[in-house]
Amino acid sequence: MTRHSLVQDFLADESGAVTVDWVVLTAAICTLGAIVVFTISSGVMTVADASGDSLGTAELAPVGHHGRFD
């Protein structure tokens, strides 16, 4: 076999192509997931901070006997 025919055989061989496809697909899904997490996390933290501040400053209503309001 000549070097030229070895290179052609190597380029034409498709064994392992499915593995490469799965690796690329998995990397793309992980990347999209990371983008979604980083995009949403700042908004979630803002809402959580606002909720915590609101609950921290809320006044409790007095409760009468057996949990009923007076």
C-alpha positions, -999 to 999 in steps of 0.1 A, spaced: 0 0 0 12 34 -8 11 64 16 -16 80 -6 -39 50 -4 -34 48 34 -45 84 38 -75 78 15 -85 47 35 -82 66 67 -103 95 55 -130 72 41 -132 51 73 -163 60 93 -158 37 123 -159 58 154 -180 86 138 -209 78 161 -188 83 191 -176 116 179 -211 127 172 -222 118 207 -193 137 222 -201 168 202 -238 165 210 -231 160 247 -207 190 248 -233 212 230 -260 202 255 -237 209 285 -228 242 271 -264 252 265 -272 241 301 -244 262 315 -256 292 295 -291 289 308 -279 285 344 -257 316 342 -284 336 325 -311 328 350 -291 327 382 -287 365 384 -324 370 381 -332 343 407 -307 359 431 -324 393 427 -358 379 434 -345 359 464 -328 389 479 -359 411 475 -381 383 490 -357 380 520 -357 417 526 -395 419 524 -400 390 548 -373 403 571 -390 437 575 -426 424 577 -445 428 609 -465 399 623 -501 404 631 -512 396 667 -530 363 670 -557 357 696 -568 325 713 -567 293 692 -550 310 663 -580 334 655 -575 371 650 -589 394 676 
